[in-house]
Amino acid sequence: MPTDTLPNPGKNPARSTGELIRLEQVTKRFGDHTVLDHLDFSVDAGKHVTLIGPSGSGKTTILRLLMTLLKPDEGTITVDGEQLFPAPEKQVREVRKKIGMVFQQFNLFPNMTVLRNITEAPVTVLGMSKDAAEERARELLELVGLTDHLDKHPAQLSGGQQQRVAIARALAMRPQVLLLDEVTSALDPELVAGVLDVLRDIARSTDITMLCVTHEMNFARDISDQVLMFDSGRVIESGPPEKIFSSRSCCTAPSRRPTSWPG
């Protein structure tokens, strides 16, 4: 499918420009353990930002805060000029609609067909008509290469196919921000490339903002406008991928640098 005919998940009538996400002095603790330590960073609209670093460095916690699955202990989070935390519950729900997430596990509804998995939220949350939601779902299934599977249930699909359905489901809500949390970590190695290729197509052919946690360094290098390297809840280095991946501080000496982050 030519990229100029792809359904554009990031195109909305009133499109944001400039800064889209801001975290200021965000701290998150679990008991005595501080996962994020007075974290400051921002993401501009339309940019693709990748978070890398060892396991437990706070990367996924950031995504879960943006998804409102967790609340910060301190600090503020703003999305598209509106405060996500702290904010009244009604405002949180409205801001949350601007954010979509694809998880490590596919989290599809096992009792629903692929088509209904994608249409359920646009109809019930956004109030979209069933016909419009199904038209959108068919476009997205073409984008992820699953047009022939719309009437199947998740158990009839491979892991890679289920993850591609999960990507289509997130895009069906027309989010301004797409969060990707280690989306290939639960897949068999032979299925990883197909999912990453779909995400590369989305990154190259749309203006959706992407915030990605991954151990796939080649993928991060390919799609990122900016890479943030985390350790112990803080950003220890940031910059364009050519800077981060040419630095000796990233993983190992250049001749021995792995294609995925250890740990």
C-alpha positions in Angstrom: 0.0 0.0 0.0 1.6 3.3 -1.0 2.4 5.6 1.9 0.5 8.5 0.4 -2.7 6.5 0.7 -2.3 5.2 4.2 -5.0 6.1 6.7 -3.4 8.7 8.8 -3.9 7.9 12.5 -2.3 11.2 13.6 -4.3 13.6 11.4 -7.0 15.4 13.4 -8.9 18.6 12.4 -7.1 20.7 15.0 -3.5 19.4 15.1 -1.1 20.4 17.9 2.2 22.0 17.2 5.2 22.6 19.5 5.4 21.0 22.9 2.8 18.2 23.4 4.0 16.4 26.5 5.7 17.8 29.6 6.8 16.2 32.8 8.0 18.6 35.5 9.7 17.4 38.7 7.8 14.1 38.5 8.6 11.6 41.3 7.2 8.1 41.6 7.9 5.8 44.5 7.0 2.3 45.3 7.4 1.9 49.0 11.0 3.0 49.8 12.1 2.6 46.2 12.2 5.8 44.1 11.5 4.8 40.5 11.4 8.4 39.0 13.4 11.1 40.8 12.2 14.6 40.1 12.1 13.9 36.4 11.9 16.7 33.8 11.4 16.2 30.1 9.2 17.2 27.2 8.2 15.8 23.8 7.2 18.0 20.8 4.2 17.1 18.6 5.0 14.8 15.8 8.3 13.7 17.2 9.4 10.1 17.8 11.1 9.7 21.2 12.7 6.5 22.4 13.5 5.7 26.0 16.3 3.3 26.6 18.2 2.0 29.6 18.5 -1.0 31.9 15.4 -2.8 33.2 14.0 -1.0 36.3 15.3 2.5 35.3 11.8 4.0 35.2 11.0 3.9 31.4 7.7 1.9 31.6 6.6 3.9 34.7 6.6 7.0 32.5 4.2 5.4 30.0 2.0 4.1 32.8 1.8 7.6 34.3 0.8 9.0 30.9 -1.9 6.3 30.6 -3.1 7.2 34.1 -2.5 3.6 35.2 -0.3 5.2 37.9 -0.3 8.6 39.6 2.9 10.5 40.4 3.7 11.2 44.1 5.0 14.7 43.1 5.2 16.9 40.1 3.0 17.7 37.1 2.2 16.1 33.8 0.8 18.2 30.9 -0.5 16.9 27.6 -1.4 19.3 24.7 -1.5 22.2 27.1 -3.9 20.5 29.6 -2.9 19.2 32.9 -3.1 15.4 33.3 -1.8 15.4 36.9 -2.9 16.8 39.2 -6.3 17.5 37.7 -10.1 16.8 38.3 -11.2 13.3 37.2 -13.3 14.7 34.3 -10.3 16.5 32.9 -8.1 13.4 33.3 -10.6 11.4 31.3 -10.7 14.0 28.5 -6.9 14.3 28.3 -6.5 10.6 28.4 -8.5 10.3 25.1 -5.5 11.9 23.4 -3.2 9.0 24.3 -3.1 5.5 23.0 -0.9 2.6 24.2 0.3 -0.7 22.9 1.5 -3.0 25.7 3.9 -5.9 26.0 1.0 -8.3 26.2 -1.6 -7.9 23.5 -4.6 -7.5 25.9 -7.1 -8.2 23.2 -10.7 -9.2 24.2 -10.7 -13.0 23.6 -14.5 -13.2 23.1 -14.5 -10.5 20.3 -13.5 -10.8 16.7 -10.6 -8.8 15.4 -13.0 -6.3 13.8 -14.9 -5.7 17.0 -11.7 -5.5 19.1 -10.8 -2.5 17.0 -14.3 -0.9 16.8 -15.4 -1.3 20.4 -13.7 1.7 22.0 -14.4 4.2 19.1 -18.1 3.4 19.4 -18.4 3.3 23.2 -15.9 6.0 24.2 -15.9 8.4 21.2 -19.5 7.9 20.2 -18.5 7.0 16.6 -21.2 5.3 14.5 -20.7 1.5 14.0 -20.4 2.0 10.2 -17.7 4.7 10.5 -15.8 2.7 13.1 -15.9 -0.4 10.9 -14.7 1.6 7.9 -11.8 3.0 10.0 -11.0 -0.5 11.3 -10.8 -2.0 7.8 -8.4 0.8 6.8 -6.2 0.1 9.8 -6.3 -3.7 9.2 -5.0 -3.0 5.7 -2.3 -0.8 7.2 -1.1 -3.6 9.5 -1.5 -6.4 6.9 -4.5 -8.2 8.4 -7.4 -7.5 6.1 -8.2 -11.2 5.7 -8.4 -11.8 9.5 -11.1 -9.4 10.6 -13.6 -12.1 11.5 -11.1 -14.2 13.4 -10.8 -14.3 17.2 -7.4 -13.6 18.9 -6.8 -17.3 19.7 -6.7 -18.0 16.0 -3.9 -15.5 15.4 -0.1 -15.7 16.0 1.5 -13.5 18.6 2.7 -11.1 15.9 -0.7 -10.9 14.3 -2.3 -10.2 17.7 0.2 -7.4 18.4 -0.6 -5.9 15.0 -4.3 -5.9 15.9 -3.4 -4.2 19.2 -1.6 -1.5 17.2 -4.6 -1.0 15.0 -6.9 -0.9 18.0 -4.8 1.9 19.6 -4.7 3.9 16.3 -8.5 3.5 15.9 -9.0 6.1 18.7 -7.1 8.7 16.7 -4.7 9.5 19.5 -2.3 12.4 19.3 0.3 10.3 21.2 1.1 6.6 20.7 2.9 4.9 23.6 4.8 1.7 22.8 5.9 -0.4 25.8 8.4 -3.1 24.7 5.8 -4.2 22.1 8.0 -7.1 20.8 9.2 -8.5 24.1 6.5 -11.2 24.3 7.0 -12.3 20.6 8.9 -15.2 19.2 12.1 -13.9 17.5 10.8 -14.7 14.0 7.7 -12.5 14.6 9.5 -9.4 15.8 10.5 -8.0 12.4 7.0 -7.9 11.1 5.7 -5.9 14.0 8.7 -3.5 13.9 8.1 -3.0 10.1 4.5 -1.9 10.8 5.7 0.6 13.4 8.3 1.9 11.0 5.6 2.5 8.4 3.5 4.4 10.9 6.4 6.5 12.0 7.4 7.4 8.4 3.9 7.9 6.9 2.0 9.7 9.7 2.5 12.7 12.0 1.5 10.9 15.2 3.7 11.5 18.2 5.4 8.4 19.5 7.0 7.7 22.8 8.6 4.3 22.8 10.3 2.0 25.4 12.3 -0.6 23.7 15.4 -2.8 23.9 15.6 -3.0 20.1 18.5 -0.6 19.4 18.3 -0.8 15.6 14.6 0.0 15.7 15.3 2.9 18.0 18.0 4.2 15.7 15.7 3.9 12.7 12.6 5.7 14.0 13.8 8.2 16.6 14.1 11.9 16.5 15.4 11.9 20.0 16.7 9.2 22.4 16.6 9.5 26.2 18.9 7.2 28.1 17.7 6.4 31.6 19.3 5.1 34.8 17.9 5.1 38.3 14.9 7.2 37.4 16.8 10.0 35.7 17.8 11.0 32.2 21.6 10.6 32.0 22.0 11.4 28.3 19.7 12.7 25.6 20.1 13.6 21.9 19.5 12.4 18.4 20.1 8.7 17.7 23.4 9.4 15.8 24.8 11.0 19.0 23.5 8.5 21.5 24.5 5.4 19.5 27.9 6.7 18.7 28.7 7.4 22.3 30.8 5.0 24.4 28.3 5.5 27.2 25.7 3.5 25.3 26.1 -0.2 26.1 29.7 -1.0 25.0 32.5 0.1 22.7 31.1 0.6 19.2 32.6 -2.5 17.7 30.9 -4.7 20.3 27.7 -2.8 20.9 24.7 -5.2 21.0 21.5 -4.6 18.9 19.4 -5.0 22.1 19.8 -3.6 25.6 20.9 -6.2 28.2 18.7 -6.8 31.2 
